Amino acid sequence: MKPHLEKRSFSLAGHRTSVALEPAFWAALEAAARERGSSLAALIAELDAGRAEGGAPLASTLRVFALDRAAAR
């Protein structure tokens, strides 16, 4: 059985895109954005801008960020 994914849409670099993640990852990303005093969209735009051209998919980048953040706690 596939885990439940929640899809959300954002504008990144002037383009609409959607990302599907597990709810636990969305919760971790929302918490990180709150701690930074920014919106979830702003955090995702920052992480997207940091990806190398042709690098990891955005969903993977977001999951790794959330895992790194959890490991640092």
CHARMM internal coordinates of N, CA and C (Angstrom, degrees):
IC EDIT
DIST 1 N 1 CA 1.4436
DIST 1 CA 1 C 1.5378
ANGL 1 N 1 CA 1 C 108.76
DIST 1 C 2 N 1.3498
ANGL 1 CA 1 C 2 N 117.35
DIHE 1 N 1 CA 1 C 2 N 131.85
DIST 2 N 2 CA 1.4523
ANGL 1 C 2 N 2 CA 121.66
DIHE 1 CA 1 C 2 N 2 CA 178.87
DIST 2 CA 2 C 1.5285
ANGL 2 N 2 CA 2 C 109.91
DIHE 1 C 2 N 2 CA 2 C -74.85
DIST 2 C 3 N 1.3338
ANGL 2 CA 2 C 3 N 116.75
DIHE 2 N 2 CA 2 C 3 N 142.38
DIST 3 N 3 CA 1.4555
ANGL 2 C 3 N 3 CA 118.32
DIHE 2 CA 2 C 3 N 3 CA 175.25
DIST 3 CA 3 C 1.5304
ANGL 3 N 3 CA 3 C 109.89
DIHE 2 C 3 N 3 CA 3 C -65.43
DIST 3 C 4 N 1.2958
ANGL 3 CA 3 C 4 N 115.39
DIHE 3 N 3 CA 3 C 4 N 152.65
DIST 4 N 4 CA 1.4550
ANGL 3 C 4 N 4 CA 121.31
DIHE 3 CA 3 C 4 N 4 CA 179.59
DIST 4 CA 4 C 1.5274
ANGL 4 N 4 CA 4 C 109.47
DIHE 3 C 4 N 4 CA 4 C -70.33
DIST 4 C 5 N 1.3211
ANGL 4 CA 4 C 5 N 116.64
DIHE 4 N 4 CA 4 C 5 N 125.37
DIST 5 N 5 CA 1.4551
ANGL 4 C 5 N 5 CA 121.88
DIHE 4 CA 4 C 5 N 5 CA 177.33
DIST 5 CA 5 C 1.5237
ANGL 5 N 5 CA 5 C 109.28
DIHE 4 C 5 N 5 CA 5 C -109.92
DIST 5 C 6 N 1.3173
ANGL 5 CA 5 C 6 N 114.99
DIHE 5 N 5 CA 5 C 6 N 142.60
DIST 6 N 6 CA 1.4579
ANGL 5 C 6 N 6 CA 121.49
DIHE 5 CA 5 C 6 N 6 CA 177.50
DIST 6 CA 6 C 1.5249
ANGL 6 N 6 CA 6 C 107.07
DIHE 5 C 6 N 6 CA 6 C -112.98
DIST 6 C 7 N 1.3171
ANGL 6 CA 6 C 7 N 116.61
DIHE 6 N 6 CA 6 C 7 N 125.08
DIST 7 N 7 CA 1.4657
ANGL 6 C 7 N 7 CA 121.33
DIHE 6 CA 6 C 7 N 7 CA -177.75
DIST 7 CA 7 C 1.5268
ANGL 7 N 7 CA 7 C 109.31
DIHE 6 C 7 N 7 CA 7 C -97.67
DIST 7 C 8 N 1.3462
ANGL 7 CA 7 C 8 N 115.72
DIHE 7 N 7 CA 7 C 8 N 134.46
DIST 8 N 8 CA 1.4637
ANGL 7 C 8 N 8 CA 122.02
DIHE 7 CA 7 C 8 N 8 CA 175.45
DIST 8 CA 8 C 1.5204
ANGL 8 N 8 CA 8 C 108.47
DIHE 7 C 8 N 8 CA 8 C -131.18
DIST 8 C 9 N 1.3277
ANGL 8 CA 8 C 9 N 115.83
DIHE 8 N 8 CA 8 C 9 N 149.20
DIST 9 N 9 CA 1.4624
ANGL 8 C 9 N 9 CA 121.73
DIHE 8 CA 8 C 9 N 9 CA -178.50
DIST 9 CA 9 C 1.5216
ANGL 9 N 9 CA 9 C 110.81
DIHE 8 C 9 N 9 CA 9 C -111.41
DIST 9 C 10 N 1.3377
ANGL 9 CA 9 C 10 N 115.03
DIHE 9 N 9 CA 9 C 10 N 144.81
DIST 10 N 10 CA 1.4549
ANGL 9 C 10 N 10 CA 122.40
DIHE 9 CA 9 C 10 N 10 CA -178.94
DIST 10 CA 10 C 1.5175
ANGL 10 N 10 CA 10 C 109.15
DIHE 9 C 10 N 10 CA 10 C -142.83
DIST 10 C 11 N 1.3276
ANGL 10 CA 10 C 11 N 116.08
DIHE 10 N 10 CA 10 C 11 N 159.64
DIST 11 N 11 CA 1.4619
ANGL 10 C 11 N 11 CA 121.77
DIHE 10 CA 10 C 11 N 11 CA 168.55
DIST 11 CA 11 C 1.5127
ANGL 11 N 11 CA 11 C 107.18
DIHE 10 C 11 N 11 CA 11 C -100.51
DIST 11 C 12 N 1.3196
ANGL 11 CA 11 C 12 N 116.58
DIHE 11 N 11 CA 11 C 12 N 120.87
DIST 12 N 12 CA 1.4569
ANGL 11 C 12 N 12 CA 122.57
DIHE 11 CA 11 C 12 N 12 CA 179.33
DIST 12 CA 12 C 1.5094
ANGL 12 N 12 CA 12 C 108.55
DIHE 11 C 12 N 12 CA 12 C -126.52
DIST 12 C 13 N 1.3153
ANGL 12 CA 12 C 13 N 116.42
DIHE 12 N 12 CA 12 C 13 N 123.08
DIST 13 N 13 CA 1.4677
ANGL 12 C 13 N 13 CA 122.18
DIHE 12 CA 12 C 13 N 13 CA 179.41
DIST 13 CA 13 C 1.5296
ANGL 13 N 13 CA 13 C 110.87
DIHE 12 C 13 N 13 CA 13 C 52.86
DIST 13 C 14 N 1.3339
ANGL 13 CA 13 C 14 N 115.99
DIHE 13 N 13 CA 13 C 14 N 39.20
DIST 14 N 14 CA 1.4571
ANGL 13 C 14 N 14 CA 120.80
DIHE 13 CA 13 C 14 N 14 CA 177.07
DIST 14 CA 14 C 1.5152
ANGL 14 N 14 CA 14 C 115.98
DIHE 13 C 14 N 14 CA 14 C 80.48
DIST 14 C 15 N 1.3312
ANGL 14 CA 14 C 15 N 117.33
DIHE 14 N 14 CA 14 C 15 N 6.50
DIST 15 N 15 CA 1.4638
ANGL 14 C 15 N 15 CA 121.31
DIHE 14 CA 14 C 15 N 15 CA -179.48
DIST 15 CA 15 C 1.5236
ANGL 15 N 15 CA 15 C 109.81
DIHE 14 C 15 N 15 CA 15 C -123.90
DIST 15 C 16 N 1.3168
ANGL 15 CA 15 C 16 N 116.61
DIHE 15 N 15 CA 15 C 16 N 140.60
DIST 16 N 16 CA 1.4639
ANGL 15 C 16 N 16 CA 120.80
DIHE 15 CA 15 C 16 N 16 CA 175.25
DIST 16 CA 16 C 1.5245
ANGL 16 N 16 CA 16 C 108.41
DIHE 15 C 16 N 16 CA 16 C -78.98
DIST 16 C 17 N 1.3187
ANGL 16 CA 16 C 17 N 114.73
DIHE 16 N 16 CA 16 C 17 N 136.56
DIST 17 N 17 CA 1.4587
ANGL 16 C 17 N 17 CA 120.28
DIHE 16 CA 16 C 17 N 17 CA 176.38
DIST 17 CA 17 C 1.5173
ANGL 17 N 17 CA 17 C 107.98
DIHE 16 C 17 N 17 CA 17 C -144.50
DIST 17 C 18 N 1.2955
ANGL 17 CA 17 C 18 N 116.77
DIHE 17 N 17 CA 17 C 18 N 157.85
DIST 18 N 18 CA 1.4593
ANGL 17 C 18 N 18 CA 120.38
DIHE 17 CA 17 C 18 N 18 CA 176.16
DIST 18 CA 18 C 1.5212
ANGL 18 N 18 CA 18 C 108.86
DIHE 17 C 18 N 18 CA 18 C -126.18
DIST 18 C 19 N 1.3245
ANGL 18 CA 18 C 19 N 113.71
DIHE 18 N 18 CA 18 C 19 N 149.99
DIST 19 N 19 CA 1.4595
ANGL 18 C 19 N 19 CA 121.28
DIHE 18 CA 18 C 19 N 19 CA -178.42
DIST 19 CA 19 C 1.5211
ANGL 19 N 19 CA 19 C 107.58
DIHE 18 C 19 N 19 CA 19 C -131.45
DIST 19 C 20 N 1.3243
ANGL 19 CA 19 C 20 N 116.27
DIHE 19 N 19 CA 19 C 20 N 134.81
DIST 20 N 20 CA 1.4598
ANGL 19 C 20 N 20 CA 121.64
DIHE 19 CA 19 C 20 N 20 CA 177.24
DIST 20 CA 20 C 1.5279
ANGL 20 N 20 CA 20 C 108.63
DIHE 19 C 20 N 20 CA 20 C -110.74
DIST 20 C 21 N 1.3375
ANGL 20 CA 20 C 21 N 115.56
DIHE 20 N 20 CA 20 C 21 N 120.50
DIST 21 N 21 CA 1.4664
ANGL 20 C 21 N 21 CA 122.21
DIHE 20 CA 20 C 21 N 21 CA 178.17
DIST 21 CA 21 C 1.5203
ANGL 21 N 21 CA 21 C 109.34
DIHE 20 C 21 N 21 CA 21 C -135.75
DIST 21 C 22 N 1.3081
ANGL 21 CA 21 C 22 N 114.70
DIHE 21 N 21 CA 21 C 22 N 162.00
DIST 22 N 22 CA 1.4579
ANGL 21 C 22 N 22 CA 120.51
DIHE 21 CA 21 C 22 N 22 CA 173.56
DIST 22 CA 22 C 1.5297
ANGL 22 N 22 CA 22 C 108.55
DIHE 21 C 22 N 22 CA 22 C -68.78
DIST 22 C 23 N 1.3428
ANGL 22 CA 22 C 23 N 117.64
DIHE 22 N 22 CA 22 C 23 N 147.26
DIST 23 N 23 CA 1.4669
ANGL 22 C 23 N 23 CA 120.78
DIHE 22 CA 22 C 23 N 23 CA -178.68
DIST 23 CA 23 C 1.5341
ANGL 23 N 23 CA 23 C 114.07
DIHE 22 C 23 N 23 CA 23 C -53.85
DIST 23 C 24 N 1.3164
ANGL 23 CA 23 C 24 N 118.41
DIHE 23 N 23 CA 23 C 24 N -33.70
DIST 24 N 24 CA 1.4719
ANGL 23 C 24 N 24 CA 120.58
DIHE 23 CA 23 C 24 N 24 CA 179.85
DIST 24 CA 24 C 1.5330
ANGL 24 N 24 CA 24 C 110.94
DIHE 23 C 24 N 24 CA 24 C -64.06
DIST 24 C 25 N 1.3194
ANGL 24 CA 24 C 25 N 117.65
DIHE 24 N 24 CA 24 C 25 N -35.55
DIST 25 N 25 CA 1.4596
ANGL 24 C 25 N 25 CA 119.94
DIHE 24 CA 24 C 25 N 25 CA 177.69
DIST 25 CA 25 C 1.5231
ANGL 25 N 25 CA 25 C 110.92
DIHE 24 C 25 N 25 CA 25 C -70.75
DIST 25 C 26 N 1.3396
ANGL 25 CA 25 C 26 N 117.37
DIHE 25 N 25 CA 25 C 26 N -40.29
DIST 26 N 26 CA 1.4645
ANGL 25 C 26 N 26 CA 119.49
DIHE 25 CA 25 C 26 N 26 CA 176.08
DIST 26 CA 26 C 1.5202
ANGL 26 N 26 CA 26 C 110.17
DIHE 25 C 26 N 26 CA 26 C -60.15
DIST 26 C 27 N 1.3177
ANGL 26 CA 26 C 27 N 117.60
DIHE 26 N 26 CA 26 C 27 N -42.04
DIST 27 N 27 CA 1.4633
ANGL 26 C 27 N 27 CA 120.68
DIHE 26 CA 26 C 27 N 27 CA 179.82
DIST 27 CA 27 C 1.5254
ANGL 27 N 27 CA 27 C 111.16
DIHE 26 C 27 N 27 CA 27 C -62.50
DIST 27 C 28 N 1.3278
ANGL 27 CA 27 C 28 N 117.13
DIHE 27 N 27 CA 27 C 28 N -41.68
DIST 28 N 28 CA 1.4688
ANGL 27 C 28 N 28 CA 121.02
DIHE 27 CA 27 C 28 N 28 CA 179.20
DIST 28 CA 28 C 1.5247
ANGL 28 N 28 CA 28 C 110.60
DIHE 27 C 28 N 28 CA 28 C -65.63
DIST 28 C 29 N 1.3074
ANGL 28 CA 28 C 29 N 117.60
DIHE 28 N 28 CA 28 C 29 N -40.73
DIST 29 N 29 CA 1.4575
ANGL 28 C 29 N 29 CA 121.12
DIHE 28 CA 28 C 29 N 29 CA 178.99
DIST 29 CA 29 C 1.5252
ANGL 29 N 29 CA 29 C 111.41
DIHE 28 C 29 N 29 CA 29 C -67.35
DIST 29 C 30 N 1.3267
ANGL 29 CA 29 C 30 N 117.12
DIHE 29 N 29 CA 29 C 30 N -40.16
DIST 30 N 30 CA 1.4705
ANGL 29 C 30 N 30 CA 120.40
DIHE 29 CA 29 C 30 N 30 CA 177.03
DIST 30 CA 30 C 1.5229
ANGL 30 N 30 CA 30 C 110.73
DIHE 29 C 30 N 30 CA 30 C -62.82
DIST 30 C 31 N 1.3281
ANGL 30 CA 30 C 31 N 117.33
DIHE 30 N 30 CA 30 C 31 N -40.89
DIST 31 N 31 CA 1.4672
ANGL 30 C 31 N 31 CA 121.08
DIHE 30 CA 30 C 31 N 31 CA 178.43
DIST 31 CA 31 C 1.5305
ANGL 31 N 31 CA 31 C 110.46
DIHE 30 C 31 N 31 CA 31 C -64.01
DIST 31 C 32 N 1.3183
ANGL 31 CA 31 C 32 N 117.43
DIHE 31 N 31 CA 31 C 32 N -41.38
DIST 32 N 32 CA 1.4617
ANGL 31 C 32 N 32 CA 121.28
DIHE 31 CA 31 C 32 N 32 CA 178.92
DIST 32 CA 32 C 1.5296
ANGL 32 N 32 CA 32 C 110.36
DIHE 31 C 32 N 32 CA 32 C -63.22
DIST 32 C 33 N 1.3158
ANGL 32 CA 32 C 33 N 116.50
DIHE 32 N 32 CA 32 C 33 N -41.94
DIST 33 N 33 CA 1.4677
ANGL 32 C 33 N 33 CA 120.24
DIHE 32 CA 32 C 33 N 33 CA 179.14
DIST 33 CA 33 C 1.5258
ANGL 33 N 33 CA 33 C 110.35
DIHE 32 C 33 N 33 CA 33 C -63.50
DIST 33 C 34 N 1.3332
ANGL 33 CA 33 C 34 N 117.23
DIHE 33 N 33 CA 33 C 34 N -43.96
DIST 34 N 34 CA 1.4723
ANGL 33 C 34 N 34 CA 120.76
DIHE 33 CA 33 C 34 N 34 CA 178.16
DIST 34 CA 34 C 1.5179
ANGL 34 N 34 CA 34 C 111.02
DIHE 33 C 34 N 34 CA 34 C -59.60
DIST 34 C 35 N 1.3400
ANGL 34 CA 34 C 35 N 116.80
DIHE 34 N 34 CA 34 C 35 N -44.54
DIST 35 N 35 CA 1.4622
ANGL 34 C 35 N 35 CA 120.95
DIHE 34 CA 34 C 35 N 35 CA -179.60
DIST 35 CA 35 C 1.5198
ANGL 35 N 35 CA 35 C 111.83
DIHE 34 C 35 N 35 CA 35 C -62.53
DIST 35 C 36 N 1.3132
ANGL 35 CA 35 C 36 N 116.87
DIHE 35 N 35 CA 35 C 36 N -30.76
DIST 36 N 36 CA 1.4709
ANGL 35 C 36 N 36 CA 121.54
DIHE 35 CA 35 C 36 N 36 CA 178.96
DIST 36 CA 36 C 1.5214
ANGL 36 N 36 CA 36 C 112.05
DIHE 35 C 36 N 36 CA 36 C -85.46
DIST 36 C 37 N 1.3229
ANGL 36 CA 36 C 37 N 116.15
DIHE 36 N 36 CA 36 C 37 N -8.13
DIST 37 N 37 CA 1.4583
ANGL 36 C 37 N 37 CA 120.04
DIHE 36 CA 36 C 37 N 37 CA -177.62
DIST 37 CA 37 C 1.5149
ANGL 37 N 37 CA 37 C 112.79
DIHE 36 C 37 N 37 CA 37 C 72.54
DIST 37 C 38 N 1.3220
ANGL 37 CA 37 C 38 N 116.06
DIHE 37 N 37 CA 37 C 38 N 30.07
DIST 38 N 38 CA 1.4645
ANGL 37 C 38 N 38 CA 120.07
DIHE 37 CA 37 C 38 N 38 CA -179.75
DIST 38 CA 38 C 1.5228
ANGL 38 N 38 CA 38 C 109.48
DIHE 37 C 38 N 38 CA 38 C -128.98
DIST 38 C 39 N 1.3114
ANGL 38 CA 38 C 39 N 114.28
DIHE 38 N 38 CA 38 C 39 N 174.42
DIST 39 N 39 CA 1.4615
ANGL 38 C 39 N 39 CA 119.63
DIHE 38 CA 38 C 39 N 39 CA 177.42
DIST 39 CA 39 C 1.5251
ANGL 39 N 39 CA 39 C 109.87
DIHE 38 C 39 N 39 CA 39 C -84.53
DIST 39 C 40 N 1.3157
ANGL 39 CA 39 C 40 N 115.31
DIHE 39 N 39 CA 39 C 40 N 162.87
DIST 40 N 40 CA 1.4570
ANGL 39 C 40 N 40 CA 120.54
DIHE 39 CA 39 C 40 N 40 CA 175.28
DIST 40 CA 40 C 1.5299
ANGL 40 N 40 CA 40 C 109.76
DIHE 39 C 40 N 40 CA 40 C -61.14
DIST 40 C 41 N 1.3161
ANGL 40 CA 40 C 41 N 116.83
DIHE 40 N 40 CA 40 C 41 N -41.51
DIST 41 N 41 CA 1.4667
ANGL 40 C 41 N 41 CA 120.52
DIHE 40 CA 40 C 41 N 41 CA 179.70
DIST 41 CA 41 C 1.5255
ANGL 41 N 41 CA 41 C 111.25
DIHE 40 C 41 N 41 CA 41 C -61.16
DIST 41 C 42 N 1.3313
ANGL 41 CA 41 C 42 N 117.17
DIHE 41 N 41 CA 41 C 42 N -39.89
DIST 42 N 42 CA 1.4681
ANGL 41 C 42 N 42 CA 120.50
DIHE 41 CA 41 C 42 N 42 CA 179.66
DIST 42 CA 42 C 1.5249
ANGL 42 N 42 CA 42 C 111.07
DIHE 41 C 42 N 42 CA 42 C -66.73
DIST 42 C 43 N 1.3300
ANGL 42 CA 42 C 43 N 117.08
DIHE 42 N 42 CA 42 C 43 N -40.78
DIST 43 N 43 CA 1.4642
ANGL 42 C 43 N 43 CA 120.69
DIHE 42 CA 42 C 43 N 43 CA 177.70
DIST 43 CA 43 C 1.5274
ANGL 43 N 43 CA 43 C 110.42
DIHE 42 C 43 N 43 CA 43 C -62.25
DIST 43 C 44 N 1.3170
ANGL 43 CA 43 C 44 N 116.53
DIHE 43 N 43 CA 43 C 44 N -45.58
DIST 44 N 44 CA 1.4634
ANGL 43 C 44 N 44 CA 120.24
DIHE 43 CA 43 C 44 N 44 CA -179.15
DIST 44 CA 44 C 1.5278
ANGL 44 N 44 CA 44 C 110.63
DIHE 43 C 44 N 44 CA 44 C -65.13
DIST 44 C 45 N 1.3302
ANGL 44 CA 44 C 45 N 117.55
DIHE 44 N 44 CA 44 C 45 N -38.73
DIST 45 N 45 CA 1.4625
ANGL 44 C 45 N 45 CA 120.49
DIHE 44 CA 44 C 45 N 45 CA 177.38
DIST 45 CA 45 C 1.5272
ANGL 45 N 45 CA 45 C 110.35
DIHE 44 C 45 N 45 CA 45 C -62.91
DIST 45 C 46 N 1.3318
ANGL 45 CA 45 C 46 N 116.76
DIHE 45 N 45 CA 45 C 46 N -39.97
DIST 46 N 46 CA 1.4715
ANGL 45 C 46 N 46 CA 120.69
DIHE 45 CA 45 C 46 N 46 CA 178.23
DIST 46 CA 46 C 1.5257
ANGL 46 N 46 CA 46 C 110.99
DIHE 45 C 46 N 46 CA 46 C -63.53
DIST 46 C 47 N 1.3203
ANGL 46 CA 46 C 47 N 116.68
DIHE 46 N 46 CA 46 C 47 N -45.79
DIST 47 N 47 CA 1.4609
ANGL 46 C 47 N 47 CA 120.53
DIHE 46 CA 46 C 47 N 47 CA 179.69
DIST 47 CA 47 C 1.5203
ANGL 47 N 47 CA 47 C 110.96
DIHE 46 C 47 N 47 CA 47 C -66.63
DIST 47 C 48 N 1.3166
ANGL 47 CA 47 C 48 N 116.80
DIHE 47 N 47 CA 47 C 48 N -37.92
DIST 48 N 48 CA 1.4635
ANGL 47 C 48 N 48 CA 120.57
DIHE 47 CA 47 C 48 N 48 CA 178.06
DIST 48 CA 48 C 1.5290
ANGL 48 N 48 CA 48 C 110.24
DIHE 47 C 48 N 48 CA 48 C -63.93
DIST 48 C 49 N 1.3149
ANGL 48 CA 48 C 49 N 117.42
DIHE 48 N 48 CA 48 C 49 N -42.36
DIST 49 N 49 CA 1.4667
ANGL 48 C 49 N 49 CA 121.54
DIHE 48 CA 48 C 49 N 49 CA -179.12
DIST 49 CA 49 C 1.5306
ANGL 49 N 49 CA 49 C 111.26
DIHE 48 C 49 N 49 CA 49 C -64.63
DIST 49 C 50 N 1.3338
ANGL 49 CA 49 C 50 N 117.11
DIHE 49 N 49 CA 49 C 50 N -26.91
DIST 50 N 50 CA 1.4506
ANGL 49 C 50 N 50 CA 121.12
DIHE 49 CA 49 C 50 N 50 CA -179.27
DIST 50 CA 50 C 1.5127
ANGL 50 N 50 CA 50 C 114.78
DIHE 49 C 50 N 50 CA 50 C -82.42
DIST 50 C 51 N 1.3203
ANGL 50 CA 50 C 51 N 116.34
DIHE 50 N 50 CA 50 C 51 N -8.45
DIST 51 N 51 CA 1.4705
ANGL 50 C 51 N 51 CA 119.23
DIHE 50 CA 50 C 51 N 51 CA 179.05
DIST 51 CA 51 C 1.5112
ANGL 51 N 51 CA 51 C 109.94
DIHE 50 C 51 N 51 CA 51 C -76.30
DIST 51 C 52 N 1.3172
ANGL 51 CA 51 C 52 N 116.40
DIHE 51 N 51 CA 51 C 52 N 143.39
DIST 52 N 52 CA 1.4585
ANGL 51 C 52 N 52 CA 120.80
DIHE 51 CA 51 C 52 N 52 CA 175.36
DIST 52 CA 52 C 1.5207
ANGL 52 N 52 CA 52 C 109.08
DIHE 51 C 52 N 52 CA 52 C -73.01
DIST 52 C 53 N 1.3164
ANGL 52 CA 52 C 53 N 116.07
DIHE 52 N 52 CA 52 C 53 N 148.46
DIST 53 N 53 CA 1.4682
ANGL 52 C 53 N 53 CA 120.51
DIHE 52 CA 52 C 53 N 53 CA 176.00
DIST 53 CA 53 C 1.5228
ANGL 53 N 53 CA 53 C 108.67
DIHE 52 C 53 N 53 CA 53 C -56.47
DIST 53 C 54 N 1.3217
ANGL 53 CA 53 C 54 N 115.58
DIHE 53 N 53 CA 53 C 54 N 126.43
DIST 54 N 54 CA 1.4563
ANGL 53 C 54 N 54 CA 120.02
DIHE 53 CA 53 C 54 N 54 CA -179.28
DIST 54 CA 54 C 1.5170
ANGL 54 N 54 CA 54 C 113.42
DIHE 53 C 54 N 54 CA 54 C 74.67
DIST 54 C 55 N 1.3413
ANGL 54 CA 54 C 55 N 116.87
DIHE 54 N 54 CA 54 C 55 N 13.80
DIST 55 N 55 CA 1.4574
ANGL 54 C 55 N 55 CA 121.63
DIHE 54 CA 54 C 55 N 55 CA -178.45
DIST 55 CA 55 C 1.5210
ANGL 55 N 55 CA 55 C 112.20
DIHE 54 C 55 N 55 CA 55 C -80.01
DIST 55 C 56 N 1.3054
ANGL 55 CA 55 C 56 N 115.12
DIHE 55 N 55 CA 55 C 56 N -152.80
DIST 56 N 56 CA 1.4691
ANGL 55 C 56 N 56 CA 121.52
DIHE 55 CA 55 C 56 N 56 CA -177.35
DIST 56 CA 56 C 1.5293
ANGL 56 N 56 CA 56 C 110.73
DIHE 55 C 56 N 56 CA 56 C -62.28
DIST 56 C 57 N 1.3044
ANGL 56 CA 56 C 57 N 117.17
DIHE 56 N 56 CA 56 C 57 N 148.54
DIST 57 N 57 CA 1.4632
ANGL 56 C 57 N 57 CA 120.15
DIHE 56 CA 56 C 57 N 57 CA 175.00
DIST 57 CA 57 C 1.5331
ANGL 57 N 57 CA 57 C 110.47
DIHE 56 C 57 N 57 CA 57 C -59.25
DIST 57 C 58 N 1.3174
ANGL 57 CA 57 C 58 N 116.11
DIHE 57 N 57 CA 57 C 58 N 152.05
DIST 58 N 58 CA 1.4635
ANGL 57 C 58 N 58 CA 120.67
DIHE 57 CA 57 C 58 N 58 CA -177.93
DIST 58 CA 58 C 1.5254
ANGL 58 N 58 CA 58 C 111.31
DIHE 57 C 58 N 58 CA 58 C -58.21
DIST 58 C 59 N 1.3153
ANGL 58 CA 58 C 59 N 118.21
DIHE 58 N 58 CA 58 C 59 N -42.76
DIST 59 N 59 CA 1.4691
ANGL 58 C 59 N 59 CA 120.34
DIHE 58 CA 58 C 59 N 59 CA -179.89
DIST 59 CA 59 C 1.5290
ANGL 59 N 59 CA 59 C 110.82
DIHE 58 C 59 N 59 CA 59 C -58.81
DIST 59 C 60 N 1.3173
ANGL 59 CA 59 C 60 N 116.90
DIHE 59 N 59 CA 59 C 60 N -41.44
DIST 60 N 60 CA 1.4652
ANGL 59 C 60 N 60 CA 120.63
DIHE 59 CA 59 C 60 N 60 CA 178.34
DIST 60 CA 60 C 1.5270
ANGL 60 N 60 CA 60 C 110.60
DIHE 59 C 60 N 60 CA 60 C -65.43
DIST 60 C 61 N 1.3187
ANGL 60 CA 60 C 61 N 116.92
DIHE 60 N 60 CA 60 C 61 N -42.30
DIST 61 N 61 CA 1.4604
ANGL 60 C 61 N 61 CA 121.43
DIHE 60 CA 60 C 61 N 61 CA 178.31
DIST 61 CA 61 C 1.5234
ANGL 61 N 61 CA 61 C 110.78
DIHE 60 C 61 N 61 CA 61 C -58.77
DIST 61 C 62 N 1.3318
ANGL 61 CA 61 C 62 N 116.55
DIHE 61 N 61 CA 61 C 62 N -42.98
DIST 62 N 62 CA 1.4640
ANGL 61 C 62 N 62 CA 120.72
DIHE 61 CA 61 C 62 N 62 CA -179.42
DIST 62 CA 62 C 1.5248
ANGL 62 N 62 CA 62 C 111.35
DIHE 61 C 62 N 62 CA 62 C -67.62
DIST 62 C 63 N 1.3209
ANGL 62 CA 62 C 63 N 117.08
DIHE 62 N 62 CA 62 C 63 N -41.60
DIST 63 N 63 CA 1.4707
ANGL 62 C 63 N 63 CA 119.86
DIHE 62 CA 62 C 63 N 63 CA 178.87
DIST 63 CA 63 C 1.5324
ANGL 63 N 63 CA 63 C 111.01
DIHE 62 C 63 N 63 CA 63 C -63.82
DIST 63 C 64 N 1.3298
ANGL 63 CA 63 C 64 N 117.03
DIHE 63 N 63 CA 63 C 64 N -44.03
DIST 64 N 64 CA 1.4663
ANGL 63 C 64 N 64 CA 120.55
DIHE 63 CA 63 C 64 N 64 CA -179.79
DIST 64 CA 64 C 1.5314
ANGL 64 N 64 CA 64 C 110.06
DIHE 63 C 64 N 64 CA 64 C -63.54
DIST 64 C 65 N 1.3287
ANGL 64 CA 64 C 65 N 117.51
DIHE 64 N 64 CA 64 C 65 N -42.29
DIST 65 N 65 CA 1.4668
ANGL 64 C 65 N 65 CA 120.58
DIHE 64 CA 64 C 65 N 65 CA 177.11
DIST 65 CA 65 C 1.5270
ANGL 65 N 65 CA 65 C 110.10
DIHE 64 C 65 N 65 CA 65 C -57.52
DIST 65 C 66 N 1.3294
ANGL 65 CA 65 C 66 N 116.97
DIHE 65 N 65 CA 65 C 66 N -47.30
DIST 66 N 66 CA 1.4708
ANGL 65 C 66 N 66 CA 120.76
DIHE 65 CA 65 C 66 N 66 CA -178.35
DIST 66 CA 66 C 1.5265
ANGL 66 N 66 CA 66 C 110.62
DIHE 65 C 66 N 66 CA 66 C -63.68
DIST 66 C 67 N 1.3286
ANGL 66 CA 66 C 67 N 117.30
DIHE 66 N 66 CA 66 C 67 N -41.44
DIST 67 N 67 CA 1.4724
ANGL 66 C 67 N 67 CA 120.15
DIHE 66 CA 66 C 67 N 67 CA 179.07
DIST 67 CA 67 C 1.5266
ANGL 67 N 67 CA 67 C 111.37
DIHE 66 C 67 N 67 CA 67 C -67.14
DIST 67 C 68 N 1.3285
ANGL 67 CA 67 C 68 N 117.41
DIHE 67 N 67 CA 67 C 68 N -42.61
DIST 68 N 68 CA 1.4600
ANGL 67 C 68 N 68 CA 120.89
DIHE 67 CA 67 C 68 N 68 CA 177.63
DIST 68 CA 68 C 1.5266
ANGL 68 N 68 CA 68 C 111.19
DIHE 67 C 68 N 68 CA 68 C -60.51
DIST 68 C 69 N 1.3118
ANGL 68 CA 68 C 69 N 115.72
DIHE 68 N 68 CA 68 C 69 N -42.15
DIST 69 N 69 CA 1.4641
ANGL 68 C 69 N 69 CA 121.20
DIHE 68 CA 68 C 69 N 69 CA 178.85
DIST 69 CA 69 C 1.5266
ANGL 69 N 69 CA 69 C 110.75
DIHE 68 C 69 N 69 CA 69 C -62.66
DIST 69 C 70 N 1.3237
ANGL 69 CA 69 C 70 N 117.12
DIHE 69 N 69 CA 69 C 70 N -42.53
DIST 70 N 70 CA 1.4666
ANGL 69 C 70 N 70 CA 121.12
DIHE 69 CA 69 C 70 N 70 CA 179.92
DIST 70 CA 70 C 1.5199
ANGL 70 N 70 CA 70 C 110.28
DIHE 69 C 70 N 70 CA 70 C -66.99
DIST 70 C 71 N 1.3180
ANGL 70 CA 70 C 71 N 117.77
DIHE 70 N 70 CA 70 C 71 N -39.85
DIST 71 N 71 CA 1.4655
ANGL 70 C 71 N 71 CA 121.84
DIHE 70 CA 70 C 71 N 71 CA -179.18
DIST 71 CA 71 C 1.5278
ANGL 71 N 71 CA 71 C 111.29
DIHE 70 C 71 N 71 CA 71 C -67.15
DIST 71 C 72 N 1.3222
ANGL 71 CA 71 C 72 N 117.00
DIHE 71 N 71 CA 71 C 72 N -30.50
DIST 72 N 72 CA 1.4691
ANGL 71 C 72 N 72 CA 121.08
DIHE 71 CA 71 C 72 N 72 CA -178.72
DIST 72 CA 72 C 1.5244
ANGL 72 N 72 CA 72 C 112.66
DIHE 71 C 72 N 72 CA 72 C -76.26
DIST 72 C 73 N 1.2961
ANGL 72 CA 72 C 73 N 117.77
DIHE 72 N 72 CA 72 C 73 N -10.50
DIST 73 N 73 CA 1.4761
ANGL 72 C 73 N 73 CA 121.11
DIHE 72 CA 72 C 73 N 73 CA -177.21
DIST 73 CA 73 C 1.4858
ANGL 73 N 73 CA 73 C 110.99
DIHE 72 C 73 N 73 CA 73 C -83.63
END
COOR INIT
IC SEED 1 N 1 CA 1 C
IC BUILD
